[in-house]
């Protein structure tokens, strides 16, 4: 069988945030790897066998990396599957994602890591790396076999969806995971403070007559955890950070030299609690949409580097989980297909440069988790996205590829559109003309 | 019949811990123990050094090998031995412990061997009795005769302690054996490493002068002696390690991990062993490497030596 021909992606604005590269150029791939890249490939003279793909002057960047995705499989396949979530990711320009372990059964055993890996291979879409649970069954009591799970391929640990409330368990998790150089990612929420709250505490919740969740619910857990990081020397990550004071606590911890990181979700730097509007359950998630002050603090955290990554917290839910009163609605929004455009809003609004913004969804999260992704160099996996940063589109529930349509961005005008997504040299998504 | 020579002076009234011993004290105990090893291998094992003396074995914690070893040591020296086992649940208040001590004291015991689940309890007892107290283990604090018998076993195999690299592996947090061994081995010039999961590594242990490792292969690399500790699940409240299979996978001594030590590295374990948890049977039973049964044998000799040295002081006091 003859080798597959090389593919050249030419006539592009070639961007690699990890090396601050932003030139007119192109990339030549052979099989699953990048063979060559640079401005000499903008309009190259290559052998006839080489397949040429014209990027039409659009941006050619490393495939996006999303380190916080709920794929819902196993257990909730009516909301999303590894296959459908992979397709949604590909449509959003995401070539590498990390899936969360709060499935049924919970990903707390080596056999389940292997299940995810097998299903990801079968789906043949994007690269999927599982986070494993910190505690058995997400019960917050007994540590999982963190060493064996890490050896099997778990890339980080979290009980996401639930916090680790018990301080002793959290201390031991941080200490124990350190032996394997593994991150413990926390869903920072004091459940006793959140109570039955279903949106951010404040004027809006008061007006709507809904029980509120105070900012302190997140802050007290982050501040507690940072003290545990100090005594354990563990690696700690705050998932979906959403409060100004939470960001400030992480900022101070980083100044102290602690191994601390955090991520923010697009909805937390785009929307506020006022977007809950008329009891819109699609705007219900955990942590909740918060005040404008908090939203601006997330943007500040992204621009000064306190927040390492933008991650979607893609949380698919079927209609039945959302077509209920606010207090009964499930938490979460889908996000894979809106990640790029919403991130680019930070650029269009002048908060971040294009390179800074892209680094938050490529090389920075990849480096944090230790994934071989999000960067261009010779020999790198040919994981790429081609997108038009100026193309406009409108979020249309009908066109969402994810199995679930629960987005608060319905009808929103977006700027920046994915044309093509390439994983290991294979095109896994191509925008219809 | 004393087998003591004049240079063997021992100035302690009790043996509460390695912490109070000097290098010379340890050498004296080990040298005297050597002679008892020989005597214990003869047909006639009984001597009269402690004849007329009363030895009380007071155990507030279950023990088979340590209690038997002390009892045998006392009997071979000719002492009258009595066993008092007190279930720890019966003793809940400090006053009760002291009351027990006072009661025993009234019976004029000469030597009191005591084990207690709480650190410092043996020390407390020693303030309330006239006889000599031997610590047979207090909580996670000290177990001096175990460290002495370990040192004797190493010295007999390697000829010396000075300069050896000794790795103490496993549940350091709950181990009195580890603490006594760290003190004794360093006192005698050995280099000590501790290898344990971070959750079983006591805070500040590096300040005792040891090198701390979490990775077994790195920690074992180049070691002369590997001392395995029992995973003390009964002392654990909550989740220190995820499971015994994960513990064995990363901190259990097996052939593969052993291969990183020196070729003639010896394997020790204070017992009782959890086979398949901290040690693989294949290496525990390897008579070319494992000295676990010798440790038991030498334990009796070490305890005889300690009792004799303490009894000598009692005689001086008259």
Interface residues (C-beta under 8 A of the other chain):
Chain A: X135 X141 X142 X143 X144 X145 X146 X147 X148 X168 X169 X172 X175 X176 X178 X179 X231 X232
Chain B: X197 X198 X199 X203 X214 X215 X238 X239 X240 X241 X242 X243 X245 X246 X249 X250
